[in-house]
Amino acid sequence: SHLYALTEDSDEIGEAGVRQEHGRRVKIGELQPCRDSEDCVYLIDEAHLIGNDLFEMADGSRFGSGRLANDFFDFAEIPKSERQVILFGDTYQLLRGGKESMPLFGDYQRKRGMTSIELHLSEMYEVRERAGILSAVRAIGESIAKGEYAELNLVSGDGLCVVSRDAASNMVQEYYRDRLMKSWFIAQSHKQTMRFNHWIRPRILAASSEAVVASGDLLEAHLAPKPQGNGQSPFNEAISIVSGDRVIVESVQSQDAVVHQSLNGRPDPIPLAYMHVHCSQLREVPLLILSEFLLAVKPELEPDVSIALRVHNAPEKDERNATKPPISLFRYGYASTAHHAQGMAQPFCFVDASYEGSRHSEGYFRWLY
C-alpha cells in the first residue's frame, strides 16, 4: 500500500487535496487507508533518517500531516492492529529533532503505547580501503555510547586523512579541479557552505566566477524539473535528474530573465527571476533556475514566492500546450551541511571539523560521526 495519494511525480490531486492554511493554499497528499494484511511486518532501513518534525517541500506542498513518523504508524494502525515493524538504523548519527520524536528510539515508541525491543549490533563489516574511516567511526561511536566528550584522537589511515586547514586548502583545490563531480565539502551550517561556495568558485572558474552562474559551475537539484502534461512535451524526453543530483553547467543563455505570476487574491503579480542554462544531463533542454533560491541565505523560499512557483509550474489544462519548461530549484553543489548530506555519498568528502557550539558535547560528536 501507498501512504499518500500524492507521489513526488504526481500533481493531479484535484481541489480535494488543496487546503487553506494560515492564509495560503497548501497542496497535500492525503493519508490513504492501509490495505496490507493484518499480519504484515514492515522492514524499515536507514531509520535514523526518519523524524517527526513538520516537513514541507520547497514548493510548499507536503505529504499528509507533514510528520512522517506519525503518519506511518497511523497508516499501519500500530499498535491497534496486529501489524509489526522492524527498524534498522544507526543510533549515533545526527538526530532528526529529539530522540522522543524519532521512531528508532524507545521514547517515541512508548509515547505511542507500543511495546519495543532494542537490539544493539556491535560487529562492523570491515573494508580495507575504508579502515581509517571505520576506525574513526568506532572511536566516535564509543564516546557517544559512554557519554565521554573530553577528548578524541583521530589518526590518518586507509580512507581517512587528517590534515591542517592550510594543507586542506591546497588539497581541496586540486580535487575540485580534477574530480569536480566526485568531490564534496561538508560543513555544519548553511552559512558555512555558502562561504565555501564563494571561496572555491574563483579558484576553479577563474574570471567567469564573477557571474552568478557560469559555464563549469556545479549545481545541485533541490526541486528537480518534472515532466509536463501528457508526456508529449518536448521538454519531457530529456528530463532525467531528481532532487539530490548534481549537474555541471555547459552554457548560460540568460542571467536575468523574469516571469510575473498572477495569484488569486493578490493585487500585484509575483516576480520570479530565473537564469536560463544548459547542462549535459538535460541535453538540449533548457534548465530554468530560480535566482532567489540559488542565492538565498535561508534554506527555504518566502511563502508568496513558493506559491507563485507552484502555480507557474502546474501542468497546462490543455496538455497539448504543455511546452513551457518549469522553473526549478537549484543551489551550488560544491558543499553541503551534514544534515542535508545524510543518506548520500560522494567518493571524496572534505569535512570541516570546526563547530559553532562546544566541541566537548554530544552534538559535536554526532555531527562529526
Disulfide bonds with the S-S distance in Angstrom:
none
